[in-house]
Amino acid sequence: MTKFSLAFCLLTCLSFFAAAQKTIKGKVLDHHTSQPLGFVSVSLLSPLDSSFIRGRLTDTAGIFQLPDLQSGRYILLFSSFGHGKLYRDVILDNAGGSHQDLGTITLTAVSSQLNEVIVNGEKPVLQRHADKLVLNVSGNPLFAAAANTFDILRKVPGLQINADGTMQMTGGSAPGIFIDGKQVPMSPEELQNYLASLSPDMIASIEIINNPSSKYNGEHKSIIDIRLKRDLTLGWKGNISSNIQQNAYTLADNNLLLTYKTKKLSYTARLGYTTGTSIYRYSALQHLANTNIMSTKNSVPTSNNNFSYQLGADYNFSKTHHIEITGRAYQSDRRLNSLSLLHTTDATAQRLISDIYTFNNATPRQRTYAVHLNYNGQLGGSQLEILSSFLKISNRQKEDIQTKNGDEHQLLDYWKTDLKNDILIRAVQADLSGNLGKGKWSAGARFAFTTTRNQLRYDTLNTSLVFVPDSGRSNNFQYDEYITAAYVAYERKVNKWSYSASLRAEHTHSTGHAISQQLLTTRNYLTWLPALGFTFPFEQGQQLHVSYSRRITRPNFAQLNPFRFYNSPLNYFVGNPYLQPSKTDMLNIAYSRRSLSVTLFVGRETDPMGRYPEYDPVTNVLEYLGRNLPYNDFGGIEVGFPLTINRWWKMNTNLRGNYKKEVTPYHEVTYAIPIFDYTLSGSQVFSLPKAITFDISYLYRSATGNGLYTFKPMGSLDLGIQKSWGKGKVNSRFNFYDVFDTYRYQLTFREKTIINNQLQHWYGNHKLALTLSYSFGKSTHTSKGESKNDEEKRAGM
């Protein structure tokens, strides 16, 4: 009961007092006719940088209300098609009471606007809102030629998109992916499939949080929150798109999105289908202890037959209560026909010693089912949000692995495998917030229970040509993890500057049972995760934000499983059931001025989890062993600077300088090598005649490394062209990725006297891609602004 008591005590340790809430109201009329103006956009802006706070539409009588406001100075912006914009200063103080009635506001009709729509401006690409860096995607030419979310994220300052689709942010951490302010648990394969299905037309903005507060789960060292477009019009709409990629193989992604919206109900349906083949290649050059040279080449073409489904419904059963339910399924049926060649020569590389071929015919299948039920409502003066999710992932895989001598075609080894892997994730989270004095408090609790059942059987062909169970390679591992967490937070504005403080506690109980090895590992640990943040606004749209936080990284199932995960017959990784979680303390200083964003960060990760290679000079087996390292120091600077040269030429430049030092004990020597590197990326976007957008994107990463390996520099050049047809209903994009085929990872082991080994990874990024999308549907009329939910308000839609 200790973990439940922890959550209860932290939630009840504060006394909640609701402060008086203030409301701005008024009525908008036409200046000439004195008639009410319906559906006027009323936006509440910050007087410091004109950033959007919240908004409403007037009703048919021209009346609007903006409730639940704190004392202070604001700017109101009134805008309506056919009328000139109007700005109004508003000051809310205790002397004005809880309601401030602005009375009648009149807008003047502008005749030139009645004949045609003229867009005179657009949101800046980058905006800093306290701890968030907001990337405005909707309607921005800088992202017009992007084929999917990955192309957009490549333009985020400080974010690294790897060739295999994985991501790294500040400090080398993998960011948590949120959709509309909510974490959506997915398997890595499903997540990449989902991000690839989102086009720029579907995204309103992307929010990047480099140093999250204690409100967020402890494993999130950084967060990318993708805010989807919200349509205020009633009726139904749809979008169908197809993306075809071509290199040595062909891969096609097809997606259908349907939405239907009434005044209280919204329905969403998504369908995706991926077919074709992707490719991965691995090579290594290893100088063996006996002076021979072994060259490894591994080619893994993967054919895909993958489906994704999603159905969702949102119901606003009152102005202050909202419920959402989503169900989704993902199924992938793949076939891998990999070929691995081990080519061994003498030290002169002239005389052939042996050629060994390994054929692996694998059929991995994944079935994912998920249900999410969310509630958001106002209880008196407090806001309550409850998020719950259930996720089931089932993996099945059979392999047929044959190793032959290349000269004589003699069968050396023959394995067959049968994998069954089942993962269940159940999670529920409750967040409560309200006003306290001149600030805002929030508190919440979360419980997550994850079970993993993994059974892998190896059968080996013996000398009698009979397959028999191979107990040395077979594995049965069960892992259970319970996480109970709670947090309290408070934020307040003092004059122009503001601060926030939060504290989170996470209790972890886990049990790892390696049945094959008869090994049971149980652990219990409580982790305290504090966070502080200070925001200092200046004149002319400048802002300085300073934050500190502590985060936790837990070892996952694969890192704990004491089993051999084979890359080749002589190369495998072994999990470690005794791995401990790592903790990261980071200080972040972010400065912004208009679209310029500069971030400085420094931190230390204690007990980081790594893999170190162990080479057997007798058998030539290279195994990678998991272990906790002492610590990892890191720091750096990230600069993002979008620039508009003129109305037809925009450019975006991102620069990142990085420092790290991993303390790595290895063979009775401790390596602590300071490593400096930098990354330069950018794009040149040209708006050409006939509504054509042309994009040139580029990336260069300098030489870098870690405690044991050095990485060669790498880079790429991408081209993209986009054009809309049929009044914007049809959108076409053509992309040429990695034009010069230079995007590949090349690693060399530092201590050649121990292991003289060079590695290279290539993920088939050199390819052409064609994307076609068509938007259709029928809208009845525009809904009132009061039906917008909190996610839409925060997205500024």
C-alpha positions in Angstrom: 0.0 0.0 0.0 3.0 2.3 0.3 2.9 3.4 -3.4 -0.8 4.3 -3.1 -0.2 6.1 0.2 2.6 8.1 -1.5 0.2 9.4 -4.2 -2.5 10.2 -1.7 -0.2 12.1 0.7 1.3 14.3 -2.0 -2.1 15.1 -3.5 -3.5 16.2 -0.1 -0.5 18.0 1.2 -1.7 21.3 -0.2 -4.9 23.3 0.8 -6.7 24.4 -2.3 -8.2 27.8 -2.3 -10.0 29.2 -5.3 -9.3 32.8 -6.0 -11.7 35.2 -7.5 -11.8 34.8 -11.3 -12.2 37.7 -13.7 -14.2 37.9 -16.9 -14.1 40.3 -19.8 -17.3 40.7 -21.8 -18.8 43.0 -24.4 -20.7 43.3 -27.6 -19.4 43.9 -31.2 -21.4 46.0 -33.7 -21.0 47.1 -37.3 -20.0 50.8 -37.2 -22.2 51.9 -40.1 -25.3 49.7 -39.6 -25.1 49.3 -35.7 -26.1 45.7 -36.3 -24.5 42.9 -34.2 -21.6 41.1 -35.8 -21.5 37.4 -35.3 -18.5 35.1 -35.5 -16.0 37.9 -34.9 -12.6 36.6 -33.7 -11.8 38.0 -30.2 -8.1 37.2 -29.3 -6.5 37.9 -25.9 -2.9 38.7 -26.4 0.1 39.3 -24.2 1.2 43.0 -24.1 4.9 41.9 -24.0 5.2 40.0 -27.2 1.6 39.8 -28.6 1.6 36.1 -28.1 -1.8 34.4 -28.2 -3.3 33.5 -24.8 -6.9 32.5 -25.6 -9.7 33.4 -27.9 -13.5 33.3 -28.6 -15.9 34.0 -31.4 -18.9 36.3 -30.8 -22.3 34.7 -31.0 -25.0 35.6 -33.5 -25.9 38.6 -31.2 -22.3 39.9 -31.3 -21.7 39.0 -27.6 -18.5 37.5 -26.3 -17.1 36.5 -22.9 -13.5 35.6 -21.8 -13.7 34.0 -18.4 -11.2 32.7 -15.8 -8.6 35.5 -16.2 -5.9 36.6 -13.8 -5.3 40.3 -12.9 -3.0 42.1 -15.3 -2.7 44.0 -18.5 -3.9 42.5 -21.8 -4.5 43.4 -25.5 -7.7 42.4 -27.2 -7.7 41.9 -31.0 -11.0 42.0 -32.8 -10.9 40.8 -36.4 -13.6 39.8 -38.9 -13.7 39.2 -42.6 -14.7 42.5 -44.4 -13.9 44.7 -41.4 -10.7 46.4 -40.2 -8.8 45.0 -37.2 -9.2 46.7 -33.9 -6.8 46.5 -30.9 -8.0 47.4 -27.4 -5.9 47.7 -24.1 -7.5 46.1 -21.1 -6.4 46.2 -17.4 -7.8 43.8 -14.9 -7.3 44.7 -11.2 -9.0 44.0 -7.9 -10.7 47.4 -8.0 -12.6 46.4 -11.1 -14.6 43.5 -9.6 -14.9 40.1 -11.1 -16.5 41.3 -14.4 -15.3 44.0 -16.7 -17.9 45.0 -19.3 -16.3 46.7 -22.3 -19.7 47.7 -23.5 -20.1 48.2 -27.3 -17.2 47.7 -29.6 -17.7 48.8 -33.3 -15.8 47.5 -36.3 -15.5 49.5 -39.6 -16.2 47.7 -42.9 -13.3 47.7 -45.4 -14.7 47.6 -48.9 -11.4 46.2 -50.5 -11.6 43.2 -48.3 -15.1 42.4 -49.5 -13.9 41.7 -53.0 -10.9 39.4 -52.3 -8.9 37.9 -49.5 -5.5 39.4 -49.1 -3.0 37.9 -46.7 -0.7 40.6 -45.4 1.2 38.7 -42.8 1.8 35.3 -41.2 2.9 34.0 -37.9 6.6 33.9 -37.3 8.2 30.4 -37.7 9.5 30.3 -34.2 7.9 31.7 -31.0 9.1 31.3 -27.4 6.2 30.9 -24.9 7.9 30.5 -21.4 9.3 27.0 -21.4 8.0 26.1 -24.9 9.5 26.8 -28.3 6.6 26.9 -30.8 7.0 26.0 -34.5 4.1 27.5 -36.4 3.5 25.0 -39.3 0.0 25.8 -40.6 0.2 28.0 -43.7 3.9 28.5 -43.5 5.8 28.3 -46.8 8.9 27.0 -45.0 7.1 23.6 -44.6 5.1 23.5 -47.8 7.4 21.0 -49.6 7.6 18.7 -46.5 6.2 15.2 -47.2 5.5 14.3 -43.6 6.2 15.1 -39.9 9.8 13.9 -40.1 10.6 16.5 -42.8 9.1 19.2 -40.5 11.0 18.0 -37.4 14.3 18.2 -39.3 13.9 22.0 -39.2 13.5 22.1 -35.4 16.6 23.6 -33.6 18.5 21.1 -31.6 16.5 18.0 -32.8 18.4 15.2 -34.5 16.4 12.8 -36.8 18.4 9.7 -37.3 18.4 7.7 -40.5 16.3 4.9 -38.8 13.6 7.4 -37.8 14.7 7.6 -34.1 15.1 11.1 -32.6 17.5 12.8 -30.2 17.3 16.1 -28.4 19.2 18.0 -25.8 21.7 15.8 -24.0 21.2 13.0 -26.5 17.8 12.0 -25.0 14.9 10.6 -27.0 12.0 13.0 -26.8 8.5 12.0 -25.7 5.9 12.4 -28.5 2.6 14.0 -27.5 -0.4 14.6 -29.7 -2.6 17.6 -28.8 -1.1 17.8 -25.3 -1.5 14.1 -24.5 1.0 11.3 -24.6 -0.2 8.6 -26.9 1.5 5.3 -26.0 2.6 3.4 -29.2 5.2 0.8 -30.1 8.3 2.4 -31.9 7.2 0.9 -35.2 3.6 2.2 -34.9 4.8 5.7 -33.8 7.1 6.0 -36.9 4.2 4.9 -39.1 1.9 7.5 -37.6 4.4 10.4 -37.9 5.0 9.4 -41.5 1.3 9.6 -42.2 0.9 13.2 -41.0 1.4 15.9 -43.7 2.0 19.6 -43.1 -1.7 20.3 -44.0 -2.8 18.4 -40.9 -0.5 20.2 -38.4 -1.2 23.5 -36.8 2.0 23.8 -34.7 4.7 21.8 -33.0 5.7 22.7 -29.4 9.2 21.8 -28.1 9.9 21.6 -24.4 13.6 21.0 -23.9 13.5 20.8 -20.1 10.0 19.6 -18.9 8.7 20.4 -15.4 7.7 17.9 -12.8 4.1 17.8 -14.2 5.4 15.4 -16.9 6.4 11.8 -16.5 9.9 11.4 -15.2 11.2 9.6 -18.3 10.5 12.6 -20.5 13.8 14.5 -20.7 12.3 16.5 -23.6 8.9 16.7 -25.3 7.6 17.2 -28.8 3.9 18.1 -28.8 2.3 18.0 -32.2 -0.8 20.1 -32.3 -3.2 19.0 -35.1 -5.5 21.4 -36.9 -8.9 21.9 -35.5 -11.7 22.8 -37.9 -14.5 25.0 -36.5 -16.9 24.3 -39.3 -19.6 21.8 -38.9 -20.2 19.0 -41.4 -17.9 16.3 -42.7 -14.4 16.5 -44.3 -11.8 14.1 -45.6 -8.3 13.8 -46.9 -6.7 11.0 -48.9 -3.0 10.8 -49.6 -0.4 8.5 -51.1 3.3 8.6 -50.7 5.5 6.5 -53.0 9.2 6.1 -52.3 11.8 4.7 -54.7 15.4 3.7 -54.3 16.5 0.1 -55.1 13.0 -0.9 -53.8 9.6 0.7 -53.8 7.6 1.6 -50.7 4.1 3.2 -50.6 2.3 4.8 -47.7 -1.5 5.4 -48.2 -3.7 7.2 -45.7 -7.4 8.2 -45.4 -8.7 10.7 -42.8 -12.4 11.4 -42.3 -14.0 13.8 -39.8 -17.6 14.6 -39.0 -18.5 17.5 -36.6 -21.8 18.5 -35.1 -22.4 21.1 -32.4 -21.6 18.7 -29.6 -20.1 15.6 -31.2 -17.0 15.1 -33.4 -16.1 11.9 -35.1 -12.7 10.9 -36.5 -11.7 7.9 -38.6 -8.1 7.1 -39.9 -7.0 4.3 -42.1 -3.5 3.7 -43.2 -1.8 1.0 -45.4 1.9 0.5 -46.1 3.2 -1.8 -48.8 6.5 -2.4 -50.5 10.1 -2.9 -49.4 12.5 -1.0 -47.3 16.3 -1.6 -47.1 19.0 -1.6 -44.4 22.7 -2.5 -44.9 25.4 -3.1 -42.3 29.1 -3.6 -42.9 32.2 -4.0 -40.7 35.9 -4.4 -41.2 37.6 -6.2 -38.3 41.3 -7.0 -37.8 41.3 -10.3 -35.8 43.7 -11.3 -33.1 45.3 -13.9 -35.4 46.1 -11.0 -37.8 43.4 -12.1 -40.3 41.0 -9.6 -41.6 37.2 -10.2 -41.6 34.8 -8.2 -43.7 31.1 -8.4 -42.7 28.4 -7.3 -45.1 24.7 -7.6 -44.1 21.8 -6.6 -46.4 18.3 -6.7 -45.0 15.5 -5.9 -47.4 12.1 -5.9 -45.6 8.8 -6.3 -47.4 5.8 -4.7 -45.7 2.1 -5.3 -45.5 0.9 -3.0 -42.7 -2.5 -1.6 -41.8 -3.5 1.0 -39.2 -7.0 1.9 -38.0 -8.3 4.6 -35.7 -11.8 5.6 -34.6 -12.5 8.5 -32.2 -15.4 10.5 -30.8 -15.4 13.8 -28.8 -18.5 14.8 -26.9 -19.0 18.2 -25.3 -21.9 17.5 -23.1 -21.7 21.1 -21.7 -19.6 24.2 -22.1 -17.3 23.0 -19.3 -17.3 19.2 -19.7 -15.7 17.2 -22.4 -15.1 13.5 -23.0 -13.1 11.8 -25.6 -12.7 8.1 -26.6 -10.3 6.7 -29.2 -9.7 3.1 -30.3 -7.0 2.1 -32.7 -5.3 -1.0 -34.1 -2.1 -1.6 -36.0 -1.1 -4.7 -37.7 2.2 -5.3 -39.6 3.1 -8.4 -41.6 6.7 -8.2 -42.7 9.2 -10.5 -44.4 12.9 -10.2 -44.0 15.2 -12.0 -46.4 18.6 -11.0 -45.1 22.0 -12.1 -46.4 25.1 -11.8 -44.2 28.6 -12.4 -45.7 31.7 -13.0 -43.6 34.7 -12.7 -45.9 38.1 -13.6 -44.2 41.5 -13.0 -45.6 45.1 -13.0 -44.4 46.8 -9.9 -43.0 47.7 -8.7 -46.5 44.0 -8.9 -47.7 45.3 -11.0 -50.7 44.8 -14.6 -49.6 41.3 -15.9 -49.0 40.8 -17.8 -45.8 37.1 -18.4 -45.8 33.7 -17.2 -47.1 30.7 -17.8 -44.9 27.1 -17.0 -45.9 24.2 -16.7 -43.5 20.7 -16.6 -44.9 17.9 -15.5 -42.5 14.3 -15.7 -43.7 12.2 -14.1 -41.0 8.5 -13.3 -40.8 7.9 -10.7 -38.0 4.3 -9.9 -37.2 2.9 -7.2 -34.8 -0.6 -6.7 -33.6 -1.3 -3.6 -31.5 -4.7 -2.7 -29.9 -5.3 0.5 -27.9 -8.1 2.3 -26.2 -8.0 5.8 -24.7 -10.7 7.4 -22.6 -10.1 11.0 -21.5 -12.2 13.5 -19.6 -11.8 17.3 -19.2 -14.1 19.4 -17.1 -14.5 22.3 -14.7 -15.4 21.6 -11.1 -16.2 24.8 -9.4 -13.1 26.9 -9.6 -10.9 24.0 -10.5 -10.1 22.2 -13.8 -10.0 18.4 -13.8 -8.4 16.2 -16.5 -8.4 12.4 -16.4 -6.4 10.4 -19.0 -6.6 6.6 -19.2 -5.2 4.2 -21.7 -4.9 0.5 -22.4 -2.3 -0.8 -24.9 -1.7 -4.4 -26.0 1.3 -5.3 -28.3 1.7 -8.8 -29.6 4.9 -9.7 -31.5 5.4 -13.0 -33.3 8.4 -14.0 -35.3 9.7 -17.2 -37.0 13.2 -17.4 -38.4 15.0 -19.9 -40.7 18.7 -19.3 -40.4 21.2 -21.2 -42.5 25.0 -20.7 -42.5 27.0 -22.2 -45.4 30.6 -22.3 -46.5 30.8 -20.2 -49.7 33.4 -22.4 -51.5 31.8 -25.8 -50.9 28.2 -24.7 -50.1 28.5 -26.9 -47.1 25.9 -26.4 -44.4 27.7 -25.3 -41.2 24.7 -24.3 -39.0 20.9 -24.4 -39.3 18.7 -22.7 -36.7 15.0 -22.2 -36.5 13.5 -19.7 -34.0 10.0 -19.1 -32.7 9.4 -15.9 -30.8 6.3 -14.9 -28.7 6.3 -11.5 -27.2 3.3 -9.9 -25.4 3.3 -6.4 -23.8 0.4 -5.0 -21.8 0.4 -1.3 -20.7 -2.4 0.1 -18.4 -2.2 3.7 -17.3 -4.4 6.3 -15.6 -3.6 9.9 -14.8 -5.5 12.6 -13.1 -4.6 16.3 -13.0 -6.3 19.0 -11.0 -5.6 22.8 -11.3 -7.0 26.0 -10.1 -6.1 29.5 -8.9 -4.4 30.2 -5.6 -3.9 33.8 -4.6 -2.3 35.5 -7.6 -0.9 32.3 -9.0 -2.0 28.9 -10.2 -1.6 25.5 -8.5 -1.8 22.1 -10.0 -1.4 18.6 -8.7 -1.8 15.1 -10.1 -1.1 11.4 -9.8 -0.4 8.6 -12.2 -0.3 4.8 -12.1 1.1 2.6 -14.8 1.4 -1.2 -14.9 3.4 -2.9 -17.6 3.8 -6.6 -18.1 6.0 -8.2 -20.7 6.1 -11.9 -21.6 8.9 -13.0 -23.9 9.5 -16.6 -25.0 12.0 -17.4 -27.7 12.8 -20.9 -28.7 15.8 -22.0 -30.7 15.9 -25.3 -32.5 19.3 -26.5 -34.0 19.8 -29.1 -36.7 22.0 -31.8 -35.3 24.3 -34.3 -37.0 21.4 -36.7 -37.5 19.6 -34.0 -39.5 17.0 -33.6 -36.7 16.0 -30.3 -35.2 16.4 -30.4 -31.4 15.8 -27.6 -28.8 18.9 -25.4 -28.1 18.7 -24.5 -24.4 21.8 -22.3 -24.7 20.0 -19.9 -27.0 16.4 -20.3 -26.0 15.0 -17.8 -23.5 11.9 -17.3 -21.4 11.8 -13.9 -19.7 8.9 -12.2 -17.8 9.0 -8.6 -16.7 6.5 -6.7 -14.6 6.8 -3.0 -13.8 4.6 -0.8 -11.5 5.1 3.0 -11.5 3.2 5.2 -9.1 3.8 8.9 -9.3 2.4 12.2 -8.0 3.3 15.8 -8.3 2.5 19.3 -7.0 3.2 22.5 -8.9 2.7 26.2 -8.5 3.3 29.1 -10.9 2.9 32.8 -10.5 3.5 36.1 -12.2 5.2 38.9 -10.3 5.2 42.2 -12.1 6.6 41.3 -15.6 8.5 38.1 -14.7 7.0 34.8 -13.7 8.2 31.6 -11.9 7.1 28.0 -11.5 8.1 25.3 -9.0 7.2 21.7 -9.0 8.1 18.4 -7.3 7.4 14.9 -8.5 7.8 11.6 -6.8 7.9 8.3 -8.7 8.0 4.9 -7.0 9.0 2.0 -9.2 8.5 -1.7 -8.4 9.8 -4.2 -10.9 10.3 -7.9 -11.2 12.4 -9.6 -13.8 12.2 -13.4 -14.0 14.6 -15.1 -16.3 13.0 -18.5 -16.2 15.6 -20.2 -18.5 18.4 -19.1 -16.1 16.3 -19.5 -13.0 17.1 -15.9 -12.1 14.7 -13.6 -10.2 15.5 -9.9 -9.9 13.2 -7.6 -7.8 13.8 -3.9 -7.2 12.0 -1.0 -5.4 13.1 2.6 -5.6 11.6 6.0 -4.9 12.9 8.9 -7.0 12.3 12.6 -6.3 12.2 14.9 -9.3 12.2 18.6 -8.6 12.0 21.4 -11.3 12.2 25.2 -11.3 11.6 27.8 -14.0 11.9 31.6 -14.3 10.7 33.7 -17.2 11.9 37.3 -17.8 10.2 39.2 -20.6 11.9 42.3 -22.2 10.8 44.9 -24.6 10.6 44.3 -28.4 9.5 40.7 -28.1 12.5 39.5 -26.1 12.3 36.8 -23.5 14.7 34.9 -21.2 13.7 31.6 -19.6 15.9 29.7 -17.1 14.9 26.2 -15.9 16.3 23.3 -14.0 14.9 19.8 -13.7 15.8 16.3 -12.7 14.6 13.3 -14.9 14.9 9.5 -14.7 15.6 6.9 -17.4 14.6 3.3 -16.5 16.2 0.3 -18.2 13.7 -1.3 -20.7 12.8 -4.9 -21.3 15.6 -5.6 -24.0 18.3 -4.0 -21.8 17.3 -6.2 -18.8 16.7 -9.5 -20.6 19.9 -11.7 -20.0 19.7 -13.1 -23.6 21.7 -13.0 -26.7 20.2 -10.7 -29.4 22.1 -11.8 -32.5 23.4 -9.3 -35.2 25.4 -12.1 -36.9 26.7 -15.5 -35.8 29.8 -13.9 -34.3 28.2 -10.7 -33.0 25.4 -10.3 -30.4 24.2 -8.1 -27.5 23.5 -9.5 -24.0 21.0 -7.8 -21.6 21.8 -7.2 -18.0 19.1 -7.8 -15.3 21.1 -5.8 -12.7 21.0 -2.5 -14.6 20.0 0.5 -12.5 18.1 3.6 -13.7 20.0 6.7 -14.6 19.2 10.3 -13.4 19.8 13.5 -15.3 20.1 17.0 -13.9 20.0 19.7 -16.5 20.1 23.5 -16.4 18.6 25.2 -19.5 18.8 28.9 -20.4 16.7 30.0 -23.4 16.7 33.5 -25.0 14.4 34.6 -27.8 14.0 37.7 -29.8 11.2 37.6 -32.4 12.1 34.5 -34.4 15.6 34.1 -33.1 16.0 31.4 -30.5 19.2 30.6 -28.5 19.4 27.9 -26.0 22.3 27.0 -23.6 22.2 23.8 -21.7 24.5 21.9 -19.3 23.9 18.7 -17.3 25.1 15.5 -15.9 23.7 12.0 -16.2 24.6 9.6 -13.4 24.6 5.8 -14.0 24.0 6.1 -17.7 23.3 2.8 -19.4 25.6 1.8 -22.2 26.9 -1.1 -24.2 30.6 -2.0 -24.3 32.2 -4.5 -26.7 34.0 -7.6 -25.4 36.1 -9.5 -28.0 37.2 -13.1 -27.7 40.5 -13.5 -29.6 40.1 -17.3 -29.7 36.6 -17.6 -31.1 36.5 -14.1 -32.8 33.1 -13.6 -31.1 32.2 -9.9 -30.4 29.6 -9.5 -27.8 28.1 -6.2 -26.5 27.4 -6.2 -22.8 25.0 -3.8 -21.0 26.2 -1.9 -18.0 25.9 1.3 -16.0 28.7 3.8 -16.5 29.7 6.2 -13.7 28.5 9.5 -15.3 28.1 11.5 -18.5 28.7 15.3 -18.6 27.1 17.2 -21.4 26.5 20.8 -22.6 26.0 22.9 -25.6 24.3 25.7 -27.5 21.4 25.5 -30.0 20.5 28.4 -32.3 17.5 28.7 -34.6 17.1 31.6 -36.9 14.4 31.7 -39.6 14.8 34.7 -41.9 12.5 36.2 -44.6 14.7 37.6 -47.3 11.7 38.9 -49.3 8.2 37.7 -50.1 9.4 34.8 -52.4 12.6 33.7 -50.5 12.7 32.4 -47.0 15.5 30.6 -45.2 16.0 28.7 -42.0 19.3 28.1 -40.2 19.9 25.8 -37.2 23.3 25.5 -35.5 24.2 23.2 -32.6 27.4 23.0 -30.7 27.8 20.1 -28.4 30.1 18.9 -25.7 30.1 15.6 -23.8 32.4 13.5 -21.7 31.5 9.9 -20.9 33.4 8.2 -18.1 33.9 4.7 -19.4 35.8 2.0 -17.5 37.1 -0.6 -20.0 39.8 -3.3 -19.5 41.2 -1.7 -16.4 41.4 1.7 -18.1 39.0 4.5 -17.5 38.3 6.6 -20.6 37.1 10.2 -20.1 37.5 11.8 -23.4 36.1 15.3 -24.0 34.3 15.4 -27.3 33.3 18.6 -29.1 31.1 18.5 -32.3 28.7 20.7 -34.2 25.7 20.3 -36.5 24.7 22.8 -39.2 21.3 22.4 -40.9 19.1 24.7 -42.9 16.8 25.2 -45.8 16.2 27.7 -48.6 12.6 27.9 -49.6 11.5 29.8 -52.8 7.9 30.7 -53.6 7.9 30.5 -57.4 5.2 31.6 -60.0 2.1 29.4 -60.5 1.9 28.6 -56.7 5.0 26.4 -56.7 7.3 26.1 -53.7 10.9 24.8 -54.0 12.9 23.7 -51.0 16.6 23.0 -50.7 17.5 21.4 -47.3 21.0 20.5 -46.1 22.6 18.9 -43.1 26.2 18.6 -41.9 27.4 16.8 -38.8 31.1 17.1 -37.8 33.2 14.2 -36.6 32.2 13.1 -33.1 32.1 10.0 -30.9 31.8 8.6 -27.4 34.0 7.0 -24.8 35.0 4.0 -27.1 34.1 5.0 -30.7 34.8 7.8 -33.1 32.2 8.8 -35.7 33.1 10.2 -39.1 31.5 13.4 -40.3 28.3 13.0 -42.4 25.9 15.1 -44.3 23.0 15.2 -46.8 21.2 17.4 -49.3 17.5 17.1 -49.9 15.3 18.7 -52.6 11.6 19.2 -52.6 9.0 20.9 -54.8 5.3 21.4 -54.0 2.3 22.7 -55.9 -1.4 23.0 -55.1 -4.2 22.4 -57.6 -7.9 22.8 -57.8 -8.2 25.7 -55.4 -6.0 24.0 -52.8 -7.9 20.7 -52.7 -5.2 18.7 -54.5 -1.6 18.9 -53.2 1.4 17.4 -54.9 5.0 17.1 -53.5 8.1 15.6 -55.1 11.1 15.0 -52.8 14.7 13.8 -53.6 16.3 12.7 -50.3 20.1 12.5 -49.8 20.9 13.5 -53.4 24.5 12.5 -53.2 24.0 9.4 -51.0 26.2 10.6 -48.2 24.0 10.0 -45.2 25.5 7.0 -43.4 26.9 6.2 -40.0 30.6 5.2 -39.9 32.2 4.2 -36.5 35.7 3.2 -35.6 36.8 1.7 -32.3 39.3 4.0 -30.5 41.7 1.4 -29.0 42.8 -0.6 -32.0 45.1 -2.7 -29.9 42.0 -4.2 -28.2 39.6 -4.3 -31.1 40.5 -2.9 -34.5 36.9 -2.6 -35.8 35.2 -0.3 -38.3 31.4 -0.2 -38.7 29.0 1.4 -41.2 25.1 1.6 -41.1 23.0 2.6 -44.1 19.2 2.9 -44.1 18.4 3.6 -47.7 17.8 7.4 -47.4 19.0 8.0 -50.9 15.5 7.9 -52.6 12.8 9.7 -54.6 9.4 10.3 -53.1 6.1 11.5 -54.7 3.2 12.5 -52.5 -0.4 13.3 -53.7 -3.2 14.3 -51.4 -6.8 15.3 -52.0 -9.1 17.1 -49.6 -12.8 16.9 -49.9 -16.0 17.3 -47.9 -19.0 19.5 -47.1 -19.3 22.0 -44.3 -22.7 23.3 -43.2 -21.8 26.4 -41.2 -19.4 27.7 -38.6 -19.7 26.7 -35.0 -19.4 29.0 -32.1 -16.1 29.6 -30.4 -17.4 28.3 -27.1 -17.2 24.7 -28.5 -13.4 24.9 -28.7 -11.6 22.7 -26.2 -8.5 23.4 -24.2 -6.2 21.8 -26.7 -7.5 24.2 -29.4 -7.0 27.2 -27.2 -3.4 26.3 -26.4 -2.7 25.7 -30.1 -4.0 29.2 -30.9 -6.6 27.8 -33.3 
